[in-house]
Amino acid sequence: MKQRNQEIEMKKRVLVSGGTGYIGSHTAVELQNNGFDVVIADNLSNSKIEVLDGIEGITGIRPLFDKVDLSRKNECDEFFKRYDDIEAIIHFAASKAVGESVENPLLYYRNNINSLINILEAMKEHNIPNLVFSSSCTVYGQPNKLPVTESTPRKEAESPYGNTKSICEDIIRDVVKAHPELKGIALRYFNPIGAHPSSKIGELPLGVPNNLIPFLTQTVAGIRSELSVFGNDYNTPDGSCIRDYINVVDLANAHVVAIERLLQDRNKNNYEYFNVGTGSGVSVLEIIESFERSTGEKVPHKIVGRRAGDIEQIYADTSFSNQELGWKAEKSLDETLLSAWNWQKTL
Ligand code: UD1
């Protein structure tokens, strides 16, 4: 027991805000698998406490959990007083529905921006130097040139949600410049999909899903009658939109690598940002094909009109993140879609 306590004490403690969410829970698993001690802070507004059972089922370790809304200053301050031994933070906790953000921008600005500011203030006050931020390829808009590299210019956001990602990136850049004892890495995710291969955790959308894969798997499960493919008249080989779909476990591992880079002082600047994708563009119709091939299930679908606000195509140039982070997406699209289906079947 004494030895075990010592082992736990030696582990570096990482705060995962939003750690019961989709990407946060997969990241908590990979952090624990890599010897980190995880504390999850989440207000459970868009996730379930049972996710902790899934994390424990995979890793054998139940992460510490605190139900807290970090966008509220007093709750955030109390949280950091309770946990005074955090060495690094991965900040996922945020609202993420594009349509909702258009209808209720204040909710998005309040929630997403206040929580980041509160966290940065806590980092200063409690001498926590390291932050990894959950950003998005949405900051590139519809790029003029594909694939997008980290030097592709950001464009004006298409939605308040997207704007919060750009603003948060800027806040981190400015704060670490003024306070060089702090360091930040923003990871710009492309389209995260799939579930843990154990099927113990995965995406748990509340209500009707907006995103392609949960809608697709719910359709195949009979919860929805048909998948609508939004447009087949785009300027792409098969006419449907193209995205860079990244396996959520590969994405989770990019966070572990980013945390290690900060903790080991291997970052080259106090603020860095990386594309986290596969480097391959895949169309909506190719997703359906790959799903059918890997699962043997038919996807009932119909082509409908374009969805407002959709961009035609985007995919990452990942050479900078591959080289600098020493990280690469490894899982195939087929196995990723199979994992999404296996997860759906457990629900
Ligand atoms: C969306 C957000 C993006 C956010 C991401 C979070 C927009 C414009 N962008 O990305 O900012 O970071 O979610 O996960 O909303 N599709 C269908 N039928 C469906 C659902 C989707 O054909 O029922 C198509 C879409 O037209 C798109 C692709 O599938 O081409 C992926 O859509 P989705 O999963 O919603 O992700 P994005 O729109 O790329």
Residues whose N, C-alpha, C, O or C-beta is under 5 A from the ligand:
A	BS01	UD1	V98 S136 T138 N210 N211 L212 I213 F215 S228 V229 F230 C241 R243 V284 R307 G309 D310
